[in-house]
Amino acid sequence: MDFSVIGLPHYTIWHAYEPSVDDIQHMEVCLSCFLLILCLRLTHPFQQMKREQLAQEQADKEKAEKAMKLKESFGDTTGQWEKDKTELQNIALKEKKEETAAAAAAAVAENKEKVVATEEKASGGKT
C-alpha cells in the first residue's frame, strides 16, 4: 500500500481513523470539560480579587467600628479643655487684680503716713 499524505496533520489523522458516533460524543464531552476548566481558570483570579476586596472591606469596617468605640469610650474632651482654660485664666486675672488692689492699698497707706508725718512736722514747727 502506497499512501500519499496531502493536507494538514489533523485532517490526515481524521481520515486515517474514521471516528464512530461514540467517539465524536466522547470528544464533545472532553471539549466541554476542557472549556469548563478553562473558564474556571480564567475566572479564578477574579474570584480571588473579589475575596480580597471583601476581606479588605471587612477589615476597614472593623477598623472604623474600633475607632468609633474608642471615641465613644473616651469622649470628646475639647469642651472640658476649653472650660478648664477659661477657669485658669479667670483665676490668674483675679490674682492679678488682688495684687494690684493690695499694691494700691499699700500706696494709699504709705501716702497717708507721709501726709500724717508732714502734718505733724508742720504743726510741730508752728508751736
C-alpha positions in Angstrom: 0.0 0.0 0.0 1.3 3.3 -1.1 0.0 6.2 0.9 0.4 9.8 -0.1 -0.3 12.3 2.6 -1.8 15.6 1.3 -3.2 18.2 3.7 -2.8 19.2 7.3 -1.9 16.6 10.0 -5.3 16.7 11.8 -7.1 16.2 8.5 -4.8 13.3 7.8 -5.4 11.7 11.2 -9.1 12.3 10.9 -9.3 10.4 7.7 -6.8 7.8 8.7 -9.2 6.9 11.5 -12.8 7.4 10.8 -14.4 8.1 14.3 -17.6 6.5 15.3 -20.6 8.3 16.8 -19.5 7.3 20.3 -16.0 8.7 19.6 -17.5 12.0 18.5 -19.7 12.2 21.6 -16.7 11.4 23.7 -14.7 14.2 22.0 -17.6 16.6 22.6 -17.7 15.8 26.3 -13.9 16.2 26.5 -14.1 19.5 24.7 -16.9 20.7 27.1 -14.9 19.7 30.1 -11.8 21.4 28.7 -13.8 24.6 28.1 -15.3 24.4 31.6 -11.9 24.0 33.2 -10.6 26.9 31.0 -13.4 29.2 32.1 -12.9 28.3 35.8 -9.2 29.0 35.5 -9.9 32.3 33.8 -12.5 33.4 36.4 -10.3 32.2 39.4 -8.2 35.4 39.5 -11.4 37.5 39.5 -12.8 35.3 42.3 -9.6 35.8 44.3 -9.7 39.5 43.7 -13.4 39.6 44.9 -12.4 37.6 48.1 -9.5 40.0 48.7 -11.8 43.0 48.2 -14.4 41.6 50.6 -11.7 40.9 53.2 -10.4 44.5 52.8 -13.9 45.9 53.2 -14.4 43.8 56.3 -11.0 45.0 57.8 -12.0 48.6 57.1 -15.3 48.1 58.7 -13.8 46.6 61.8 -11.2 49.4 62.0 -14.0 52.1 61.7 -16.0 50.3 64.4 -13.0 50.2 66.7 -12.3 53.9 66.2 -15.9 54.7 66.9 -15.9 52.6 70.0 -12.7 54.3 71.3 -14.2 57.7 70.5 -17.4 56.8 72.4 -15.4 55.4 75.3 -13.2 58.4 75.9 -15.5 61.1 74.6 -14.6 64.4 73.2 -12.6 66.4 75.8 -12.3 69.6 73.8 -15.2 71.3 75.7 -13.6 70.3 79.0 -10.2 71.7 78.0 -11.8 75.0 77.0 -13.7 75.2 80.3 -10.5 74.5 82.3 -8.6 77.0 80.3 -11.2 79.7 80.9 -11.2 78.9 84.7 -7.4 79.2 84.9 -7.5 82.5 83.1 -10.1 83.8 85.4 -8.1 82.7 88.5 -5.0 84.4 87.0 -6.9 87.6 86.4 -8.4 87.5 89.9 -4.9 87.1 91.5 -3.6 90.0 89.4 -6.5 92.2 90.5 -5.9 91.3 94.1 -2.2 92.1 93.7 -3.0 95.4 92.1 -5.5 96.2 94.8 -3.0 95.3 97.5 -0.4 97.4 95.9 -2.8 100.3 95.7 -3.8 99.9 99.3 -0.2 99.9 100.3 0.4 103.0 98.3 -2.6 104.7 99.9 -1.3 103.7 103.4 2.1 105.0 102.6 0.7 108.3 101.3 -1.4 108.6 104.5 1.7 108.1 106.6 3.5 110.7 104.6 0.6 113.1 104.9 0.4 112.5 108.7 4.2 112.9 109.0 4.1 116.1 107.0 1.2 117.4 109.1 3.0 116.6 112.3 6.1 118.4 111.1 4.0 121.3 110.0 2.1 121.5 113.3 5.2 120.8 115.3 7.2 123.6 113.8 4.4 126.2 114.4 4.1 125.6 118.0 
